[in-house]
Amino acid sequence: MAAEHHPGHHGPQVIEVESSQHHVLAAEDGEGPGGKPTQKPKRVASLDIFRGLTVALMILVDGAGDEWPAIGHAPWNGCNLADFVMPFFLFIVGMAIPLSLKVPAPFSRLLSFRTNMPGTRKWGIMRSCPISLFPQRIPSQPRAIRRVVVRTLKLLFWGILLQGGYSHAPDDLTYGVDMKWIRWCGILQRIALAYLVVALLEILIKGLPSKDQFSSSCSIFRLYRLHWVAAACILVTYLSVLYGLYIPDWEHTVHDADHPDYGKVFTVTCGVRGKLNPPCNAVGYVDRKLLGINHMYQHPAWTRYKACSEDSPHTGPFRRDAPSWCQAPFEPEGILSSVSAILSTIIGVHCGHVLVHLTSHRDRLKQWVLMGLALLISGFVLHFTGAIPLNKQLYSCSYVFLTAGAAAMVFSAFYILVDILGLRSIFLPLEWIGMNAMLVYVMAAEGIFEGFINGWYYDSTNNTLVNNFCNSQVYWIQKHIFIGLWHSRRLGILLYVIFAQIFFWGLIAGILHRLGIYWKL
């Protein structure tokens, strides 16, 4: 997504992609140590496909989640399909960081080699090359830090613009936000924080590997032990605040003009510490204190919670006896939960180190699969024993373990199918989306393209080619092509999202790929 659109474009790099007959070495398009331009990279196809799948999942759950609650976000505890999207993005960001911030200088001379082998006119090919990649420090740490900071600022800018309230697409044909109500946190903002912290850690880490350091399966853990020390500090800090912070009573005002309690001020009674329920947890308290309650997400998933909604887990009218906090805002990408989210990126970085340092498929898959299984089991055990529930809103450590383990397993599956078995062509739409993830995210997931289409109306803004969510009316494309054909709103909207959004943008991304057009940050 908004993470690493290329396996690296902060500086030159080499990627080794192993096949049964040869290894491929490729250099990143950028400046070399002497300021000379290097070649464009051989992309890691399985990583692009995984990124494309994650963007496609986001479009699916955002567009069809209301009609299909099983794929939407869990109202509180639990883990539905939508709850895998954010950690998958963070994992992918982490995997791309080692590829973009390391330079295997000893092998740079090999990059000028050419071959006339079909499909390899830009890449140096070495048959059965027995070397391993031992990435060295990037040529200039200040330059790398500057690039990381600039990219972080770009992510923050687009995040606030798209999710801060300035863009009203596709619902309204207006734009602008009252600064008293701007939302400071969001998807891209969380990715920016995790990327900044982990990329700086990767740049500043000390020590270079030698061949002796890769004699056992624990060598990469030892080499990058400072990453795991940082992860342990983050986890301890998160758990200490989550379970140790005292949560006092708090107030909120109902700002929904259509609600009968509009303008009323309610007090939520807490006076506890260590609770993980919706109204009285440390994650929400930290955000209310540091962000301000008016700058938090106004439509949290907990409105579908069984204590709140009459149609739970569907969105519906509030129960008559619903507690007052059901109408309060909550920030799912808040400050404390984003600190915990950094762990997903660190785990992704480890998997990226495996890809960079190990040369055989067996060794790589062994590391990824074993770690993935260990994390999955840990997450399930913590949840089902009642120790720490799975919770995306809190970004609980059981949720971190489960989703990071799932990410490692999904990437391993793509690696087997694409990089080992060569079944790349069947995943081309996902690969194209993954190569232009930022564009597809903005246009499809954030509704900018639908907002553009809605701008062309006939007689009334309610008479457009696509749906108008504000009035819950379905217009031409959905009504006549999808819902009308299948005589089912649920199925029609699902098919609309799959074909008119995901496949459509896969095709557009493929055309842009053919033209060499990418949206890079």
Secondary structure as UniProt FT lines:
FT   STRAND          14..18
FT   STRAND          22..27
FT   TURN            33..34
FT   HELIX           45..64
FT   TURN            65..67
FT   TURN            69..71
FT   HELIX           81..84
FT   HELIX           85..100
FT   STRAND          102..103
FT   HELIX           105..112
FT   TURN            118..119
FT   TURN            121..122
FT   STRAND          124..127
FT   STRAND          136..137
FT   HELIX           141..163
FT   TURN            169..171
FT   TURN            179..181
FT   HELIX           187..204
FT   HELIX           211..214
FT   TURN            217..218
FT   HELIX           219..223
FT   HELIX           225..244
FT   STRAND          246..247
FT   STRAND          250..253
FT   TURN            257..258
FT   TURN            260..263
FT   STRAND          265..268
FT   STRAND          272..273
FT   HELIX           282..290
FT   HELIX           293..295
FT   HELIX           301..304
FT   TURN            306..308
FT   TURN            310..313
FT   TURN            320..321
FT   HELIX           324..327
FT   TURN            332..333
FT   HELIX           335..357
FT   HELIX           361..384
FT   TURN            385..386
FT   TURN            392..395
FT   HELIX           397..414
FT   HELIX           415..420
FT   HELIX           425..427
FT   HELIX           428..435
FT   HELIX           437..440
FT   HELIX           441..445
FT   HELIX           448..454
FT   TURN            461..462
FT   HELIX           469..471
FT   HELIX           477..483
FT   HELIX           484..486
FT   HELIX           489..495
FT   HELIX           496..503
FT   HELIX           504..515
//
